[in-house]
Amino acid sequence: MVVHHSALKGYTTSAETYVRGRPSYPPDAVAWLRQTLALGAGKSVIEVGAGTGKFLPLLMETGAEIIALEPVEAMRAEIAKKFAIHVMGGTASQIGLDDASVDAVVCAQAFHWFATPEALAEMRRVLKPGGVLGLIWNSRDTAIPWVAAMGEIVDAYEGDTPRYHSGNWRQVFPARGFVALRERRAYHTHTGNPEQVIIDRAMSTSFIAALSDDERAQVRRRLRALIEKTPELARQERISVPYLTAMFAYRKEEP
C-alpha cells in the first residue's frame, strides 16, 4: 500500500505540531478498550497508524502488551522519544506479524487512510480467532458556529485527502470475516490556549501541513481573524474546543 501524499509529506514535516495540537481521548475510550475489545493484562494489541503515539497512553491503561505500527519515520521518532514499546515500520496492508498473533487491532484517527479490502484482510490475518478490530476517531463538534467556521477555513484545502467525516471508510463494511459490534460515542473537550487548540490543531492537519509556507501563513491569518472576531475566543487565555468521539468495533469470525 502506498502512503497517501498528504500523509507522507504533511506528517513528515509536522510531527511536532501534531503532538502539540491534537486532542487526547475521553475516559470512555479506555472503558471501550477494556469492555468491547477485551484488552487487559495478558492480552496483546497492535495500533496500526500509531502516528506520534497520541492514543498509546490509553492502550497502556489496559495493561495489554502493545505494538505500534507507523509508516512515517518522523512520527515513529516521536513515539520512540516517549514510549518504551515495540515500534514497527509498515502499512496496514503489510503488517510484519505472524498469523493470529494479536488479540486486538486498533486504528485511532487513522483507518480512513487505508480503508481497503486488502488492509482489512491483513488486519484480520494477524488477529487471533475472536479478536477485535477497533476504530476510533475524534471530530470537532460543528454544531457550534465558530467550530464550523474553523472547519470551513481548513476544509477548503482538503482536495482528495481521505477523511473520517466523508464516510467513505464505511464502504468496506460489511467485510468478509468480521461481524460488527455495538458503536459507542462520547463527548469531550480540548482545552488550552487558542494558539494550541485552534492554530496548532489546524496546522497538524495533513493537507495543511503539506501546503507551501505562504499558504500555511494564509491559513493562520484567517484562523487568527476568526479568533479575534469571535467573542468566546477573543483575548482568552484558555478555551475549549468541543469534540465528539466515535468508536466502532468488529469481531473476527470464520467466514
C-alpha positions in Angstrom: 0.0 0.0 0.0 1.3 3.4 -0.9 1.1 6.1 1.8 -1.1 9.0 0.6 0.9 12.0 -0.4 -0.8 14.3 2.1 0.1 11.9 4.9 3.7 11.4 3.8 4.5 15.0 3.2 2.3 16.6 5.9 3.2 14.3 8.7 6.9 14.2 7.9 7.1 18.0 8.3 4.5 18.5 11.1 5.1 15.6 13.6 5.9 18.0 16.5 2.9 20.2 15.7 0.8 17.1 15.7 1.9 16.4 19.3 1.0 19.9 20.4 -2.2 20.4 18.5 -4.1 17.2 18.7 -6.6 16.4 21.5 -6.4 13.3 23.6 -9.4 11.0 24.0 -12.2 10.8 26.7 -12.2 8.3 29.6 -14.9 6.4 27.8 -12.3 5.3 25.3 -10.4 3.3 28.0 -13.7 1.6 29.0 -14.3 0.7 25.4 -10.9 -0.8 25.1 -11.4 -2.9 28.2 -15.0 -3.9 27.7 -15.6 -4.1 23.9 -12.0 -5.0 22.8 -11.4 -7.1 26.0 -7.9 -5.7 26.5 -6.1 -6.3 29.8 -3.1 -8.0 31.3 -2.1 -11.0 29.2 -3.6 -9.6 26.0 -1.8 -8.1 23.0 -2.8 -5.2 20.7 -1.2 -3.5 17.7 -2.1 0.1 16.9 -2.0 0.5 13.1 -1.2 4.0 12.0 0.0 5.0 15.5 1.2 8.5 14.5 3.1 10.2 17.3 1.6 7.9 19.9 -1.4 10.1 21.0 -3.5 7.0 21.7 -0.8 4.9 23.3 -1.4 6.2 26.9 -4.9 4.9 26.8 -3.8 1.5 25.5 -1.2 1.4 28.3 -4.0 1.9 30.9 -5.4 -1.5 29.9 -2.2 -3.4 30.8 -2.1 -5.1 27.5 1.2 -5.7 25.5 1.4 -3.0 22.8 2.9 -2.8 19.4 2.8 0.4 17.4 2.9 0.3 13.6 3.5 3.6 11.7 4.8 4.1 8.1 6.1 7.7 8.5 9.6 7.8 10.0 9.2 11.2 11.6 6.1 10.0 13.5 7.9 6.8 14.7 10.6 9.0 16.1 8.1 10.9 18.2 6.9 7.6 19.6 10.4 6.5 20.4 11.1 9.7 22.4 8.3 9.0 24.9 7.4 5.3 25.0 9.4 2.1 25.7 7.3 -0.1 23.4 7.9 -2.1 20.2 7.6 0.3 17.3 7.4 -1.1 13.7 7.5 0.4 10.3 5.0 -0.9 7.8 1.5 -0.3 6.5 -2.0 -1.6 7.1 -1.7 -3.9 4.2 1.8 -5.2 5.1 1.9 -5.8 8.9 5.0 -7.7 9.8 3.4 -10.1 12.3 2.6 -13.8 12.2 -0.9 -15.1 11.5 -3.2 -15.0 14.6 -0.7 -13.2 16.7 -2.6 -10.4 18.5 -5.9 -10.1 20.4 -6.8 -6.7 19.0 -6.0 -4.3 16.2 -6.7 -0.6 16.9 -6.8 2.3 14.5 -7.0 5.7 16.2 -7.7 8.6 13.9 -6.3 6.6 11.1 -8.5 4.0 9.4 -9.8 6.4 6.7 -6.2 6.5 5.3 -6.3 2.7 4.5 -9.9 1.7 4.3 -9.5 -1.0 1.7 -10.4 -4.7 1.5 -6.7 -5.5 1.3 -5.9 -3.8 4.6 -8.9 -5.4 6.3 -7.8 -8.8 5.2 -4.3 -8.1 6.5 -5.7 -6.9 9.9 -7.9 -10.0 10.1 -4.9 -12.2 9.3 -3.0 -11.0 12.3 -6.0 -11.2 14.7 -6.5 -14.3 16.8 -9.8 -16.1 16.5 -12.4 -14.0 18.1 -10.1 -11.0 18.2 -11.5 -7.5 17.7 -10.7 -4.6 15.3 -11.3 -1.3 17.0 -11.7 2.0 15.1 -11.8 5.4 16.9 -12.0 9.0 15.8 -12.2 12.4 17.4 -14.1 15.0 15.3 -14.9 18.6 16.1 -18.5 19.4 17.1 -19.6 21.6 14.2 -22.9 22.3 15.8 -21.0 25.2 17.4 -20.9 28.1 14.9 -17.3 29.1 15.4 -16.1 25.5 15.3 -18.0 25.1 11.9 -16.3 28.3 10.7 -12.9 26.9 11.7 -13.7 23.8 9.7 -14.6 25.8 6.6 -11.2 27.5 6.7 -9.3 24.2 7.0 -11.5 22.0 4.8 -11.1 24.3 1.8 -7.7 22.7 1.2 -8.5 19.1 1.7 -8.5 18.1 -2.0 -8.5 14.3 -2.4 -7.3 13.6 1.1 -9.2 10.7 2.8 -11.1 11.9 5.9 -13.3 10.4 8.6 -16.1 12.9 8.1 -16.6 11.9 4.4 -17.9 8.5 5.5 -16.1 6.8 2.6 -14.3 4.4 5.0 -17.7 2.8 5.7 -17.8 1.4 2.2 -15.6 -1.5 3.1 -18.2 -2.8 5.5 -19.7 -5.3 5.9 -16.4 -7.1 5.4 -15.7 -10.8 5.0 -14.7 -12.4 8.3 -15.8 -9.5 10.5 -19.1 -9.0 12.5 -20.0 -5.5 13.7 -20.3 -4.9 17.4 -22.1 -2.0 19.1 -21.0 1.5 18.3 -20.1 3.9 21.2 -19.9 7.7 21.3 -18.6 10.2 23.8 -18.2 14.0 24.2 -15.1 15.7 25.4 -13.1 18.9 25.0 -9.6 20.0 24.0 -8.7 22.8 26.4 -5.7 25.1 26.1 -4.7 28.5 24.7 -6.1 29.4 21.2 -2.7 29.0 19.6 -2.5 25.4 20.6 -6.1 24.1 20.2 -7.0 26.1 17.1 -3.8 27.2 15.2 -1.6 24.1 16.0 -4.6 21.8 15.6 -5.2 23.2 12.1 -1.5 23.1 11.2 -1.3 19.4 12.2 -3.9 18.5 9.6 -2.0 16.5 6.9 -3.1 18.5 3.9 -2.5 21.9 5.7 1.0 20.8 6.8 1.7 19.8 3.1 0.9 23.4 1.8 3.6 25.9 0.9 4.8 28.3 3.6 2.8 31.2 2.1 -0.4 29.1 2.0 0.1 28.0 5.6 0.6 31.6 6.6 -2.7 32.5 4.9 -4.5 29.8 6.9 -3.0 31.1 10.2 -4.1 34.6 9.3 -7.7 33.5 8.6 -7.9 31.5 11.8 -6.5 34.4 13.9 -9.0 36.7 12.3 -11.7 34.2 13.3 -10.4 34.2 16.9 -10.4 38.0 17.1 -14.0 38.4 15.8 -15.5 35.6 18.0 -16.4 36.9 21.5 -16.0 33.4 23.0 -12.4 33.3 21.8 -11.0 36.8 21.5 -8.4 37.7 24.1 -9.0 34.5 26.0 -6.0 32.7 27.5 -7.8 29.3 27.7 -10.6 28.0 25.5 -12.2 24.6 25.0 -12.9 23.1 21.6 -15.8 20.6 21.8 -15.2 17.1 20.3 -17.3 14.1 19.5 -15.5 10.7 19.8 -16.9 7.8 17.8 -15.9 4.2 18.5 -16.6 1.2 16.2 -15.7 -2.5 16.8 -15.7 -5.6 14.6 -15.0 -9.2 15.8 -13.1 -11.6 13.7 -15.2 -14.6 12.8 -14.6 -17.5 10.4 -16.3 -16.7 7.1 
